[in-house]
Amino acid sequence: MSFEINGAIFSQEPRAGQCLRTFLRELGHFGVKKGCDAGDCGACTVLLDGEPVHSCLIPAFRAEGRAVTTIEGLGGDAGAHPMQQAFLDAQGFQCGFCTAGMILTCASLNQAQQRDLGVALKGNICRCTGYRSIEDAIHGKSNVEASVEAGAAFGRSLPAPAGPDVVRGKARYTFDTAIDGLLHIKLLRSPHAHAKIVAIDKSAALAVPGVHAVLTHEDAPSALFSTARHEKDWMDPEDTRILDDVVRFIGQKVAAVVAESEGAAEEACRRLKVDYEILPAVIDPEQAMAPGAPLVHPDRTAANRVADARRNLVAETHGEFGDVAAALATSAVTYEATYRSHRVQHAALETHGGLAWLDAAGVLNVRTSTQVPFLTRRALSDIFQLPMDKVRVFCERVGGGFGGKQEMFVEDILALAALKTGRPVKLELTREEQFIATSTRHPMRVRIKAGADADGKLTALQLDVLSNTGAYGNHGGSVMFHAVSESIAVYNCPNKRVDGLVVYTNTVPAGAFRGYGLPQTLIAVEAAIDELARQLGISPYDMRRLNIVRPGDPMLSPPPSEYHDVLYGSYGLDQCLDLVERAMQADQPQPELSPEWLIGEGIALTMIDTVPPAGHLADAMIALRDDGGFDLTVGTAEFGNGTSTVHRQIAATILATTVDRINLRQSDTAHGGHDTGAYGSTGTFVAGKATHAAAMQLATDLKAAAAGAWLCDAGTCTLEDDFVVSGVRRMSFVELAKLAREGGRPLAAHGDSAGTPRSVGFNVQGFRVGVNKGTGEVKILRSVQAADAGVVANPMQCRGQVEGGVAQALGAALYEEMVIDESGRVTNPKFRDYHLPSFADVPRTEVLFAETSDTIGPLGAKSMSESPYNPVTAALGNAIADATGIRFTAPPFKPDRLFPALLEKFGS
């Protein structure tokens, strides 16, 4: 068969039934991505005779005799296509996994289609950006600063270093590589919510041609661990094995087949015969704590860091300051309600997966999509009893994370298969597996009690939280502790009480997710503040101004914390409230809405600690090259969080050079050092401080080396525009490098950061909404978020993080919901039945920054990737309540959820 791909004509015979996506990738066109294999996400978009198509839906043979264009060939001989350049100028990407498909669709749009982007882009999903920078690219708007003088990079809107490769399809993600002799892993998963594996008959599976191994619990180490990755192991319970003889949720892996092809592995999985002893299951978290309930992990003890396995209790917390009951009894106004949050999937477009192999030196190499390569290496070393120097874990570019890749879901089975077979192996989860077998946001039941005096001062705050961690406790305790901390610590109140429980159920596990528990509790806390204000006739803004903590105030949530290193590195919460209030009051064109639309406004605020407690470590190394540039090595992974850009900006600013002179190596344990990982709002605040320390030391060394050559005081030396300067004397970095080389003393420096003391970030979200009282539809009429990010390292990039956080949170607030039936089965494990925000769903959010400078963070900066998500659902709930006079307590706020109450109040 004859094919034309990117202008080249050649003969090739696709396999029977092969889709165009896999055909193109096997030919080395790695810009064609796998996001869903169902035509729902657009990551695999190519042009077929100039028209965008989802290549996962096109049989490869149907491309015969037609012109196929992938992202690599879009620009032709001219280099970059105008749309590729437009995406560079607007920085219309973050993780970049969707970008190739998005650019190809955008490049094909005519003028009429560009005027209705909601329709034109409905087949391409971006999980990161919130779509505003993509819209800017289509309309030719540039968001980057073209050039910045040496030493002035920090605080400027500089482009991501990987940008040119991302827009041309050259950026390499986990599976964008070819390895000889590769074997494929497929997993047999449990059809039961709770069962003991009595026996597994492998014979029929092993008879499938091409099958090399079938691995079960009998082949795996028996060590217990947690899939959650933290610097300190005590944060998570040890309740997981690579392969277990007891399955505890529908979708848990039972066996792994390793074969020459995915097809052979899948067929072998179908032929495995498993004898199960069905055990009683518990799906509801309230029932899980009841006497006589089925026990999910009956053998776990406090030694495994499980609070009370006989009550399915993973963790708990209880504490009180003052006397809440007495304060509520004497309060002028009180509010009490129960709120429920739901399961949400991270939906990173690159699913979990990786490659593993043993190299000639016997080192286990794992190339994976992870936020935590160093912590994963440590876990693999422990589980398989391997020396640390015999394990290498690394990632190139990661296609989104949002906390879901702060877990070890695939690396353990990859390591097992590579060690057992001695061959390179691959495991790539399908989109359905991502839904049913990885992790979700923790569903929570939150009871709130609150009181205030007649002047609006809070008298009492009480939270009672029940968190459903699912079948395994990864992140369960730490998410709950975080959920009940900053959510009420941001308010001054003499009487506070917290009761929190985390329980096991026989459902898909929950884990780390952007915001880490705060979005679930903020729905209740911020609603209570609004309801108290309404009863007192005080504006929601003034109610918060009366009660928020200010510098010098303790940030308290019971019980007392043993960690006392959280400080006001900078404080901009008051500015954020003012910025949002002014923006919401500003004149703007109002949409023409019919009388059945009810209009309301709402706000919510959040505070977040910029680092997890108990230490978060990062090392950085920087060295002067012979050409006068620098090699910077850091451990943090890049998955759209923007740390790659910020690290170079920090180093270039301190070393009086430009970012193009900083070559960055990252996220590879073979580079040495250590990095806890890019999670917990630490990429800039912790790892950036390590880069800052290394660059500062190297700057000192550069000045000392020049001073030694000049026989002068190093204190008279400064760095200017790639030179060391002292009076009229100037020595270039190139000359310094030569001097150091000849002296046998290369100029290099190391920096580290321990993640303490910690600072706090603040965000305030405001919405104006319309609610149709006849249908329950919600329209976002205005969206504003103000953020205190300290000195903003990269305004364009930080704005994109806020826009993306708001968009992702709106998805969870309005329609995203994983549905689990009474048997524990996920009933909507694909994008088609799980409504991710598309371009038409996301409003343009106005992003405003407080003017502060953090005394703890690098060059005055602090975190801003995680926190923009947190106040969104709470603010939206407050706006809907303001519009309708009805307090809805369980998102998502879908029309069918709102309609019954609206019908009851307003009639048909």
C-alpha positions in Angstrom: 0.0 0.0 0.0 1.2 3.5 -0.8 1.1 6.4 1.7 2.0 10.1 1.6 3.0 11.4 5.0 4.4 14.9 5.4 5.0 15.0 1.6 7.0 11.7 1.5 5.5 8.8 -0.5 6.4 5.3 0.5 5.0 1.8 0.6 4.0 0.2 3.9 1.5 -2.5 4.9 -0.4 -1.7 8.1 -1.4 -4.5 10.3 -5.0 -5.8 10.1 -7.3 -3.5 12.0 -4.5 -1.1 12.8 -5.6 2.5 13.4 -3.8 5.4 11.8 -2.5 6.7 15.1 -0.5 3.6 16.0 0.6 3.3 12.3 2.1 6.8 12.4 3.7 6.4 15.8 5.4 3.2 14.7 6.9 5.2 11.8 8.4 7.6 14.3 5.8 10.4 14.1 5.7 10.8 17.9 3.9 14.1 17.7 0.7 12.0 17.2 -0.3 11.4 20.8 -2.6 8.9 22.6 -5.0 10.5 24.9 -8.1 8.4 24.8 -8.3 6.0 21.7 -11.9 6.9 21.4 -12.0 10.1 19.4 -12.9 12.2 22.5 -9.7 14.3 23.2 -8.1 15.3 19.9 -4.5 14.6 21.1 -4.0 12.3 18.0 -5.3 14.9 15.5 -3.6 14.8 12.0 -4.6 16.4 8.8 -6.0 14.1 6.1 -6.1 15.9 2.8 -6.0 19.1 4.8 -8.9 18.3 7.1 -8.3 17.5 10.8 -9.2 14.0 11.9 -8.8 12.0 15.0 -6.3 9.4 13.8 -7.3 6.9 16.6 -10.6 6.5 14.7 -9.3 6.2 11.2 -8.2 2.7 10.0 -4.7 3.1 8.7 -5.6 1.6 5.3 -8.1 4.4 4.7 -5.2 6.8 4.4 -3.9 5.0 1.4 -3.4 7.5 -1.5 -4.3 10.5 0.7 -2.0 13.2 2.1 -1.4 12.8 5.8 0.2 15.7 7.7 1.4 15.4 11.2 2.7 18.2 13.4 6.3 17.4 12.4 5.4 18.1 8.7 3.0 21.0 9.2 5.7 23.7 8.5 7.1 21.9 5.5 10.4 23.1 4.2 9.7 26.6 5.6 10.3 25.4 9.2 7.6 26.6 11.5 4.0 27.0 10.2 2.4 30.4 11.1 0.1 28.6 13.6 3.1 27.0 15.3 4.7 30.4 15.6 1.5 31.8 16.9 1.3 29.2 19.6 4.9 30.1 20.5 4.2 33.8 20.6 1.1 33.3 22.8 2.6 30.4 24.7 -0.6 28.5 24.0 0.4 25.4 26.0 1.5 24.2 29.4 2.2 20.5 29.6 2.0 20.5 25.8 0.6 17.0 25.4 -2.5 18.3 23.5 -0.6 20.9 21.6 0.2 19.1 18.4 -3.4 18.1 17.8 -4.6 21.5 18.9 -2.3 23.3 16.4 -3.3 21.1 13.5 -7.0 21.8 14.2 -6.4 25.5 14.6 -4.2 25.6 11.4 -7.1 24.2 9.4 -9.8 26.8 10.6 -11.2 29.3 8.1 -12.3 32.8 9.2 -15.9 31.7 9.8 -14.7 28.9 12.1 -12.4 31.2 14.0 -15.4 33.3 14.9 -17.0 30.3 16.6 -14.2 28.6 18.4 -16.5 26.8 20.8 -17.8 24.7 17.9 -14.5 24.6 16.0 -12.4 23.3 18.9 -15.0 21.0 20.5 -13.0 18.0 19.5 -9.7 19.1 21.1 -9.4 19.1 24.9 -6.7 20.9 26.9 -6.6 20.1 30.6 -4.0 22.7 31.5 -4.4 26.1 30.0 -8.0 27.1 30.4 -7.9 27.8 26.6 -7.3 31.5 26.9 -3.8 31.4 25.6 -4.9 29.1 22.8 -7.5 31.7 21.8 -4.8 34.3 21.9 -2.7 32.2 19.5 -5.5 31.9 17.1 -6.1 35.6 17.1 -2.4 36.4 16.7 -1.8 37.9 20.2 1.7 37.7 21.5 2.1 37.1 25.3 5.9 36.8 25.5 8.6 39.4 25.9 10.8 39.2 22.8 14.1 40.0 24.5 15.3 40.7 28.0 18.6 42.2 29.0 21.2 40.1 30.8 20.4 39.7 34.6 16.8 40.9 34.3 15.0 37.6 33.6 13.1 37.3 36.8 9.7 38.8 36.8 9.4 38.9 33.0 7.1 37.0 30.7 9.7 34.7 29.1 8.8 31.7 27.0 9.2 28.1 28.1 12.5 26.7 26.9 10.8 23.6 25.5 8.4 25.7 23.4 9.9 25.3 20.0 10.0 21.5 20.4 6.5 21.4 21.8 4.9 23.2 18.9 6.9 21.2 16.3 6.1 17.8 17.9 9.7 17.2 18.9 9.3 17.3 22.6 9.7 13.8 23.9 7.1 12.4 26.4 7.3 9.0 28.1 6.6 6.8 25.1 8.2 8.9 22.4 11.1 6.6 21.9 11.9 3.4 20.1 13.5 0.5 22.0 14.7 -2.7 20.4 13.3 -6.0 21.8 10.5 -4.3 23.7 7.9 -6.5 25.4 4.4 -5.2 26.3 2.5 -5.6 29.6 -1.2 -5.9 29.9 -3.0 -6.3 33.3 -5.8 -8.5 34.3 -8.1 -6.6 36.6 -10.5 -7.7 39.3 -14.2 -7.8 38.4 -15.1 -8.0 42.1 -15.1 -5.2 44.7 -13.7 -7.6 47.3 -12.4 -11.2 46.9 -9.6 -13.5 47.8 -7.7 -15.1 44.9 -7.8 -18.8 45.5 -5.9 -19.9 42.4 -4.8 -18.6 39.0 -4.5 -21.0 36.1 -1.8 -19.6 33.7 -1.6 -22.5 31.3 -3.9 -21.2 28.6 -2.4 -17.7 28.8 1.2 -19.0 28.5 0.2 -21.0 25.4 -0.6 -17.8 23.5 2.2 -17.2 20.9 4.5 -14.4 22.0 3.7 -14.6 25.7 6.9 -14.5 27.8 5.6 -14.4 31.4 2.4 -14.3 33.5 3.1 -12.6 36.8 0.9 -13.0 39.9 1.2 -12.4 43.6 3.3 -15.5 43.8 6.0 -13.9 41.6 6.1 -10.5 43.4 7.8 -9.3 46.6 5.4 -9.4 49.6 6.6 -6.0 50.9 3.9 -3.6 51.9 4.1 0.0 50.8 2.0 3.0 49.8 1.6 4.1 46.2 1.6 7.7 47.6 5.0 9.3 47.4 6.2 11.7 50.2 9.6 12.6 51.5 8.6 11.1 54.9 7.1 7.6 54.7 5.1 8.0 57.9 2.6 10.3 56.0 1.0 7.3 54.3 -0.1 3.8 55.4 1.6 0.7 54.3 -1.3 -1.3 52.8 -0.4 -2.1 49.2 1.5 -4.9 47.4 2.6 -5.0 43.8 0.2 -7.9 43.3 -1.9 -9.1 46.1 -3.9 -12.3 46.8 -6.8 -10.2 48.0 -8.5 -7.7 45.7 -10.3 -4.7 47.3 -11.9 -2.8 44.4 -13.2 -3.4 40.9 -10.2 -2.7 38.7 -7.4 -3.7 41.0 -4.6 -5.5 39.1 -4.7 -9.3 39.5 -2.0 -10.5 37.1 0.4 -9.0 34.5 1.1 -10.6 31.2 4.3 -9.8 29.4 4.3 -10.5 25.6 5.8 -9.6 22.3 2.7 -7.4 21.4 -0.2 -5.7 23.2 -2.5 -8.0 21.2 -0.9 -11.2 22.5 -0.8 -9.8 26.1 -4.5 -8.9 25.9 -5.5 -12.3 24.5 -3.5 -14.0 27.3 -5.3 -11.9 29.9 -8.6 -13.1 28.5 -7.4 -16.7 28.8 -6.3 -16.5 32.5 -8.6 -18.5 34.8 -9.0 -17.0 38.2 -10.8 -18.8 41.1 -12.1 -16.1 43.5 -13.6 -16.5 46.9 -16.0 -13.5 47.0 -15.9 -11.5 50.2 -18.4 -9.0 51.6 -17.8 -5.5 50.3 -18.6 -2.0 51.7 -19.2 0.9 49.3 -20.6 3.6 51.6 -18.2 5.4 54.0 -20.8 5.8 56.7 -21.6 2.1 56.7 -17.9 1.3 56.6 -17.5 2.5 60.2 -20.5 0.7 61.5 -20.1 -2.3 63.8 -20.1 -5.5 61.8 -19.1 -3.8 58.5 -16.9 -5.8 56.1 -13.2 -5.1 56.9 -11.1 -3.9 53.9 -7.7 -4.4 55.6 -8.4 -6.5 58.7 -4.7 -7.4 59.2 -3.3 -3.8 59.2 -2.1 -2.3 62.5 -0.7 0.8 63.8 2.7 -0.5 62.7 1.4 -0.1 59.2 0.3 3.4 60.0 -3.4 2.5 59.9 -5.4 4.0 62.8 -8.0 1.3 63.4 -8.4 -1.4 60.8 -11.3 -2.9 62.8 -13.4 0.2 62.0 -11.9 0.6 58.5 -10.3 3.8 59.9 -7.2 4.9 58.1 -6.6 8.1 60.1 -8.4 10.5 62.4 -8.0 13.8 64.1 -9.9 15.6 66.9 -9.2 18.8 68.6 -10.8 22.0 70.1 -9.7 25.5 71.0 -12.1 27.2 73.4 -15.7 26.0 73.8 -17.5 25.8 70.5 -20.8 24.6 71.9 -21.0 27.4 74.4 -20.0 30.0 71.8 -22.7 28.8 69.4 -25.3 29.0 72.2 -24.5 32.7 72.8 -23.9 33.8 69.2 -26.1 36.5 67.6 -26.3 34.3 64.4 -25.4 30.7 63.6 -25.2 28.5 60.6 -25.2 24.7 60.3 -25.3 22.5 57.2 -23.8 19.3 55.7 -21.9 19.5 52.4 -20.8 16.6 50.1 -18.1 16.6 47.5 -17.7 14.0 44.8 -15.1 12.0 43.0 -13.2 13.8 40.2 -10.6 12.3 37.9 -7.3 14.1 37.2 -7.8 13.4 33.5 -4.2 14.2 32.6 -4.1 13.6 28.8 -1.0 11.4 29.1 -2.1 8.4 31.1 0.2 6.6 33.6 2.8 4.5 32.1 6.4 3.8 31.5 9.3 1.8 30.1 11.8 -0.3 32.1 15.0 -2.2 31.2 18.2 -3.4 32.6 21.3 -1.9 31.1 24.8 -3.4 30.6 25.8 -2.4 34.1 22.8 -4.1 35.7 21.1 -0.8 36.5 17.3 -1.0 36.5 16.2 2.0 34.3 12.6 3.2 34.6 11.4 5.9 32.2 8.0 7.0 33.4 5.4 9.7 33.6 5.9 10.8 37.2 6.0 13.9 39.3 8.4 12.2 41.8 11.3 10.3 40.1 13.6 10.4 43.2 10.9 9.1 45.6 9.9 6.4 43.1 13.6 5.3 42.9 13.7 5.0 46.7 10.5 2.9 46.8 11.7 0.6 44.1 15.1 0.2 45.8 13.3 -0.8 49.0 10.7 -3.1 47.5 13.2 -5.0 45.3 16.1 -4.9 47.8 18.3 -3.1 45.2 21.1 -0.7 46.0 20.1 2.9 45.2 22.8 3.2 42.6 21.3 0.2 40.8 18.0 2.0 40.1 17.5 5.0 37.8 14.1 6.7 37.4 13.6 9.5 35.1 11.1 11.4 33.0 11.4 13.6 30.0 8.4 15.8 29.5 5.3 14.7 31.4 1.8 15.1 29.9 0.0 16.6 32.9 -0.1 15.5 36.5 -2.3 17.6 38.9 -1.2 15.4 41.8 -2.2 12.1 40.1 1.4 11.3 39.3 2.6 11.8 42.8 1.9 8.1 43.0 3.6 4.8 42.0 0.9 3.0 40.0 2.9 1.5 37.2 6.6 1.6 38.1 6.5 -1.3 40.5 5.0 -3.7 37.9 7.3 -2.4 35.2 10.3 -3.1 37.5 9.0 -6.6 38.3 8.5 -7.5 34.7 11.9 -6.2 33.6 13.7 -8.0 36.4 11.8 -11.3 35.7 12.2 -11.3 32.0 15.5 -9.4 31.5 13.9 -7.6 28.6 12.8 -4.0 28.1 9.1 -3.7 28.9 6.3 -1.2 28.4 3.1 -0.5 30.3 0.8 2.2 29.1 -2.6 2.5 30.8 -5.7 2.9 28.7 -8.0 5.8 29.4 -10.5 3.4 31.1 -7.7 2.0 33.3 -6.9 5.6 34.3 -10.4 6.0 35.6 -10.9 2.6 37.3 -7.5 1.8 38.6 -5.5 4.9 39.5 -6.8 7.6 41.9 -9.4 10.3 42.3 -10.1 13.3 44.5 -11.3 12.3 47.9 -15.1 12.5 48.3 -15.9 14.1 51.6 -18.9 14.7 53.8 -18.3 18.0 55.6 -20.5 19.2 58.4 -20.0 22.9 59.3 -21.2 24.8 62.3 -20.4 28.5 62.6 -21.4 31.5 64.7 -20.8 35.3 64.8 -21.6 38.1 67.1 -23.8 41.1 66.1 -20.8 43.0 64.7 -19.9 40.1 62.4 -16.9 38.8 64.4 -16.7 35.0 64.2 -17.4 33.3 67.6 -17.2 29.6 66.6 -16.1 27.4 63.7 -16.6 23.6 63.7 -15.7 21.1 61.0 -16.7 17.5 61.1 -15.2 15.7 58.1 -15.6 12.1 56.8 -13.3 11.3 53.9 -13.6 8.2 51.7 -10.1 7.1 50.7 -11.3 4.0 48.8 -9.6 0.7 49.0 -6.2 2.0 49.8 -5.0 4.8 52.1 -2.6 6.6 49.8 -2.6 10.3 50.8 -5.8 9.6 52.9 -4.5 11.0 56.2 -2.5 13.9 54.9 -5.3 15.1 52.6 -7.7 15.1 55.5 -5.3 16.9 57.8 -4.7 19.5 55.1 -8.4 19.9 54.4 -9.2 20.9 58.0 -6.1 23.1 58.4 -5.8 26.3 56.2 -9.6 26.3 55.5 -10.3 27.6 59.0 -6.8 28.8 60.0 -7.3 31.7 57.6 -10.0 33.1 60.0 -9.5 34.5 63.4 -11.9 32.8 65.8 -11.5 32.1 69.5 -13.5 28.8 69.4 -12.7 26.1 66.8 -13.3 22.4 66.7 -12.2 19.8 64.2 -13.2 16.1 63.9 -11.9 14.2 60.9 -12.1 10.6 59.9 -10.6 8.8 56.9 -12.2 5.5 56.0 -11.5 2.6 53.7 -14.2 1.4 51.3 -14.1 -1.2 48.5 -14.0 1.5 45.8 -11.3 3.0 43.5 -8.7 4.6 45.7 -8.5 8.4 46.2 -5.2 10.2 46.3 -3.4 13.5 45.8 -5.3 16.1 43.6 -4.6 19.8 43.0 -5.6 21.6 46.2 -5.1 18.5 48.4 -8.4 18.5 50.3 -9.0 22.2 50.6 -11.6 22.5 47.8 -13.8 20.0 49.6 -13.9 21.8 52.9 -13.8 25.3 51.5 -17.3 24.7 50.0 -18.6 24.5 53.5 -16.5 27.1 55.2 -16.9 29.8 52.7 -20.7 29.1 52.5 -20.9 29.5 56.2 -19.1 32.9 56.1 -21.6 34.1 53.4 -24.6 32.8 55.3 -23.6 34.5 58.5 -22.9 37.7 56.5 -26.4 37.5 54.9 -28.1 37.1 58.3 -26.3 40.2 59.6 -26.7 42.3 56.5 -22.9 42.6 56.1 -21.3 42.4 52.6 -19.4 39.1 52.0 -16.2 41.2 51.4 -16.5 43.1 54.7 -17.4 39.9 56.6 -14.1 38.4 55.5 -12.2 41.6 56.1 -13.5 41.5 59.7 -12.2 38.0 60.3 -9.2 37.1 58.2 -5.8 36.6 59.8 -3.3 39.3 59.3 0.5 39.4 59.9 1.1 38.7 63.6 -2.0 36.6 64.0 -1.6 32.9 64.7 -2.8 30.6 61.9 -4.6 28.0 64.0 -6.6 24.9 63.4 -7.1 22.3 66.1 -5.5 20.1 67.3 -2.3 22.1 67.7 0.3 21.3 65.1 3.8 20.1 66.0 5.1 22.2 63.1 5.6 25.9 63.7 7.5 27.0 60.7 4.7 28.5 58.7 5.3 32.3 58.4 3.8 35.3 56.7 6.6 35.5 54.1 4.4 38.0 52.4 0.8 39.0 53.0 -1.6 40.1 50.2 -5.0 38.7 51.2 -6.4 42.2 51.9 -5.2 43.3 48.5 -6.8 40.3 46.9 -10.2 41.1 48.4 -9.9 44.7 47.3 -8.9 43.7 43.8 -11.7 41.3 43.3 -14.3 43.7 44.8 -13.2 46.5 42.5 -13.1 44.3 39.4 -16.6 42.9 40.2 -18.0 46.4 40.6 -16.4 47.8 37.4 -18.6 48.7 34.5 -18.7 46.2 31.7 -21.2 45.3 29.0 -24.0 43.1 30.4 -25.3 40.2 28.4 -28.9 40.4 27.3 -30.7 37.7 29.3 -34.4 36.9 29.4 -36.4 37.4 32.7 -36.1 33.7 33.7 -32.4 34.3 34.3 -31.5 35.0 37.9 -28.3 37.0 38.5 -26.0 36.6 41.5 -22.5 37.2 42.7 -20.2 35.2 45.0 -16.7 35.2 46.3 -14.5 32.8 48.3 -11.0 33.0 49.6 -8.2 30.5 50.4 -4.9 30.3 52.1 -2.4 27.5 51.4 0.9 26.6 53.0 3.4 26.6 50.2 5.2 23.4 51.3 4.1 20.2 53.0 5.2 19.8 56.7 8.2 17.8 57.9 10.6 18.7 55.1 10.6 18.8 51.3 14.2 18.6 49.9 15.8 19.8 46.7 19.3 19.9 45.3 20.6 22.0 42.4 23.9 22.1 40.7 25.2 24.7 38.3 28.5 24.8 36.4 30.2 27.3 34.0 30.8 25.9 30.5 33.7 26.6 28.2 31.5 28.8 26.0 30.6 31.0 29.0 27.1 29.5 29.4 25.9 27.4 32.3 24.7 23.9 32.9 21.9 23.8 35.6 20.8 20.5 37.0 17.6 20.2 39.0 15.4 17.3 40.0 12.0 18.8 39.5 9.8 17.4 36.7 8.2 19.6 34.0 4.5 18.7 33.4 3.1 22.1 32.6 3.9 23.6 36.0 6.4 26.0 34.4 9.3 25.3 36.8 11.7 24.8 33.8 11.2 28.4 32.8 11.5 29.7 36.4 14.7 27.9 37.2 16.4 29.4 34.2 15.1 32.9 35.1 16.4 32.6 38.7 19.9 31.5 37.6 20.1 34.0 34.7 19.1 36.9 37.0 21.7 36.0 39.7 24.5 35.3 37.2 23.8 38.4 35.1 23.2 36.5 31.9 20.3 35.6 29.6 18.1 32.5 29.9 19.3 31.1 26.5 22.8 30.8 28.2 21.3 28.4 30.9 21.1 24.8 29.8 18.7 22.9 32.0 18.9 19.2 32.9 16.2 17.9 35.1 14.1 15.0 36.5 16.6 12.2 36.3 18.0 10.4 39.3 21.2 9.6 37.3 22.1 13.3 37.5 22.8 13.1 41.2 21.4 15.1 44.1 17.9 14.6 45.4 14.5 16.2 44.8 11.4 15.3 46.8 9.3 16.2 43.7 7.1 18.7 42.0 4.1 18.6 44.3 2.7 20.5 47.3 3.3 23.9 45.8 7.1 23.4 45.9 8.4 23.6 42.4 9.4 27.3 42.6 9.4 27.7 46.4 11.7 24.8 47.3 13.5 23.7 44.2 13.7 27.3 43.1 15.5 28.2 46.3 18.0 25.4 45.7 18.7 26.9 42.3 18.9 30.3 43.9 21.5 29.0 46.4 23.6 27.3 43.8 23.6 30.3 41.5 24.5 32.6 44.4 27.4 30.4 45.4 28.6 30.3 41.8 28.3 34.0 41.4 30.6 34.4 44.5 33.0 31.9 43.0 33.1 33.7 39.7 34.0 37.0 41.4 36.6 35.3 43.6 38.2 33.7 40.5 38.5 37.0 38.7 39.7 38.8 41.8 42.4 36.1 42.2 43.6 36.7 38.6 43.6 40.5 39.2 45.0 40.3 42.7 42.2 42.5 44.0 39.5 42.3 46.6 36.5 40.2 45.4 34.2 42.7 47.2 35.0 45.2 44.4 33.7 42.7 41.7 30.3 42.6 40.2 28.6 40.5 37.5 27.4 42.4 34.4 26.3 41.1 31.1 28.3 37.8 31.1 31.4 39.5 32.5 33.0 40.0 35.9 33.7 43.7 36.4 35.9 45.6 38.8 36.4 49.2 38.0 37.7 49.4 34.4 38.7 45.7 34.4 36.4 43.2 32.7 36.8 39.5 32.4 34.3 37.5 30.3 32.7 34.2 31.5 34.5 32.5 28.6 37.9 33.8 29.8 37.0 32.7 33.4 36.1 29.2 32.1 39.5 29.0 30.4 41.3 30.2 33.5 39.5 27.7 35.6 40.2 24.8 33.2 43.9 25.7 33.0 44.0 25.8 36.8 42.3 22.4 37.0 39.5 23.9 39.1 36.2 23.9 37.1 33.8 26.6 38.4 30.7 24.8 39.7 28.4 25.1 42.7 25.8 23.2 44.6 22.7 24.5 46.4 20.0 22.9 48.4 16.7 23.7 50.2 15.0 21.9 53.0 11.6 23.4 52.6 11.5 25.2 55.9 10.5 27.8 56.9 7.3 27.8 54.9 5.2 30.7 53.6 1.5 31.0 52.7 -0.2 32.0 49.5 -3.6 33.6 49.1 -6.3 33.6 46.4 -9.7 35.2 46.1 -12.2 34.2 43.4 -15.2 36.1 42.4 -18.1 35.1 40.1 -21.1 36.7 38.6 -23.5 34.0 37.3 -26.9 33.6 35.7 -29.1 30.8 36.7 -32.1 29.9 34.5 -34.9 29.2 37.0 -36.7 27.2 34.3 -33.9 24.8 33.3 -31.3 25.0 36.0 -28.6 26.0 33.5 -25.7 28.1 35.0 -23.9 30.7 32.9 -20.6 32.3 34.1 -21.0 36.0 33.3 -17.9 37.2 35.0 -14.9 35.4 36.6 -12.1 37.2 38.5 -9.3 35.8 40.6 -6.8 37.8 42.6 -3.6 36.0 43.7 -0.8 36.8 46.2 2.1 35.0 44.5 4.8 37.3 46.0 7.1 38.7 43.3 5.6 37.0 40.2 8.4 35.1 38.6 6.8 35.0 35.1 3.5 37.0 34.8 2.4 35.3 31.6 3.1 31.8 32.9 1.6 32.5 36.3 -1.6 34.0 34.8 -1.8 30.8 32.7 -1.6 28.7 35.9 -4.5 30.7 37.4 -6.6 30.4 34.3 -6.0 26.7 34.0 -6.7 26.2 37.7 -10.0 28.0 37.4 -11.0 26.1 34.3 -10.2 22.7 35.9 -12.1 23.6 39.0 -15.1 24.8 37.1 -15.2 21.4 35.4 -15.5 19.8 38.8 -18.0 22.4 40.1 -20.4 22.2 37.1 -20.3 18.7 35.6 -17.3 16.4 36.1 -18.3 13.5 38.3 -17.1 9.9 38.5 -20.2 7.7 39.1 -19.8 4.6 41.1 -22.7 2.1 41.3 -23.8 0.1 44.3 -21.4 -2.7 43.5 -18.4 -0.3 43.5 -18.0 -0.2 39.7 -17.1 3.1 37.9 -19.9 3.5 35.3 -18.4 6.3 33.3 -14.8 5.4 32.7 -14.2 7.4 29.5 -14.2 11.0 28.4 -17.4 10.6 26.4 -19.4 10.1 29.6 -17.2 12.3 31.8 -17.6 15.9 30.8 -14.3 17.6 30.7 -14.3 21.4 30.0 -13.9 22.2 26.3 -13.3 25.7 24.9 -17.0 26.6 24.9 -17.3 25.7 28.6 -14.6 28.0 30.0 -15.1 31.7 30.5 -12.2 34.2 30.3 -11.0 34.8 33.8 -9.5 38.2 34.7 -6.3 37.5 36.7 -5.0 40.1 39.1 -1.9 40.0 41.3 -1.3 41.5 44.7 1.9 43.5 45.0 4.0 41.7 47.6 7.5 40.3 48.0 8.0 37.1 50.0 10.8 37.2 52.4 11.3 33.4 52.3 10.8 32.5 48.6 13.5 32.8 45.9 13.8 36.4 44.8 10.5 37.2 46.6 8.4 34.6 44.8 6.1 31.9 46.2 3.8 29.2 44.8 0.9 29.6 42.5 0.2 26.4 40.5 -2.0 24.6 43.0 -4.0 27.2 44.9 -6.0 28.9 42.1 -8.2 25.7 42.0 -9.2 25.9 45.6 -11.8 28.7 46.0 -13.6 28.2 42.7 -16.4 25.8 43.6 -17.0 27.6 46.9 -17.3 31.0 45.1 -19.6 29.5 42.5 -21.8 28.0 45.1 -22.0 31.3 46.8 -22.9 33.0 43.5 -25.6 30.5 42.8 -27.1 30.9 46.3 -27.0 34.7 45.8 -28.9 34.4 42.5 -31.5 31.9 43.6 -31.8 32.2 47.3 -31.2 28.4 47.5 -28.1 26.9 49.1 -27.0 23.9 47.1 -24.7 21.7 49.1 -23.4 19.1 46.8 -21.6 19.9 43.5 -21.4 19.4 40.6 -24.1 22.1 40.1 -25.6 20.4 37.1 -29.0 21.6 35.7 -30.7 18.4 36.7 -29.4 18.9 40.3 -30.6 22.5 40.5 -33.9 22.1 38.7 -36.0 20.4 41.4 -35.3 23.0 44.0 -35.8 25.8 41.5 -39.1 24.3 40.4 -40.3 24.0 44.0 -39.4 27.7 44.7 -40.4 29.4 41.4 -42.9 27.0 39.8 -42.9 25.8 36.2 
